[in-house]
């Protein structure tokens, strides 16, 4: 049985632009079915959960943060850069 408010792959293929625009204006997800089984969902971007950035602290940077600086930015940068 198809989900309420759903469209079939055939309908999506036939009227892609119209269906995608409708899904973009809708405040509810639009399931896409294949032989009665939901295989995808069209939703507007604002309904997607916000991505959380995962930051990786490099070991070299962690060591640098742990060391007290001289207070002079250029000297500290030269020390980090070395012979580069």
C-alpha angles and dihedrals in degrees: 000000000000120000117255112271091012129140130211125242088247091055090047091050093048096046105021098148095046094045095046091049090050091050090049091055094043123095091209130064117259112220117216114212136201113198091339096311121111108241101165142004129222114212135162114255094247090066092058115100113252114260115244116221114232111209123204117205110211114226091237091055092046089054090049091051091050093055118082111242126231089240091245111104097202093051091048091049091049090051091052094045095049112177096346 
